[in-house]
């Protein structure tokens, strides 16, 4: 079983059904109220076991184990439902990419920016595209370090884009776009950079093959293109250490 969100919902649902199918008849037969705290803990334990048996990543196992107990804790706090709506809207404004394309918000560190600056310096002045530019943690410092280069950032989460737009003010060599990365025309750029997740990489490779010109360069932070050998791998020191996978076209 892979780790797609639909399958994770199915796994959690299986744990709920399994525990409740045993608990409800038992407590119904004894005419006792269902102990929701103990039931939520049992669901978390069963979900953890199922996640382990199906070889889910460690972080998914933690989520499965804690999800239902946290639901019980949240319910017991009797929080006004309006706060959940506010939280949902804020999360959507910041993490829209995670919801629509399994692309979380990742921020590039200083070491990564320095490594990218060296790679760009090797090519000379060019047009750089950041797919999923986030807050501008890559684009803005690169634009400051390489004023003769032109940088474009694509970001589709409204609040994240707004922060990045503010941080890029006053820099004439930055074009900050509020748009879906899949709408970007890769042929207009010499270097394309992405720090996404494993999920969109196969589709992104198809787009790269269709659009990027010969002589251009694609750089992926941390996540290699599946089944494609990089022309170069740059190891970046930091906490945690990362790798830049470079694919020359």
Secondary structure, DSSP 8 states (H G I E B T S, - for coil): ----HHHHHHHHHHHHHHHHHHHHHHHHHTT----HHHHHHHHHHHHHHHHHHTT--HHHHHHHHHHHHHHHHHHHTT--HHHHHHHHHHHHHH-HHHHHHS-------HHHHHHHHHHHHHH-S-EEEEES-TTSTTHHHHHHH-TTSEEEEEE--HHHHHHHHHHTTT-TTEEEEES-GGG--GGG-SEEEE---STTHHHHHHHHHHH--TT-EEEEES---TT---SEEEEE-SSS-EEEEEEE-
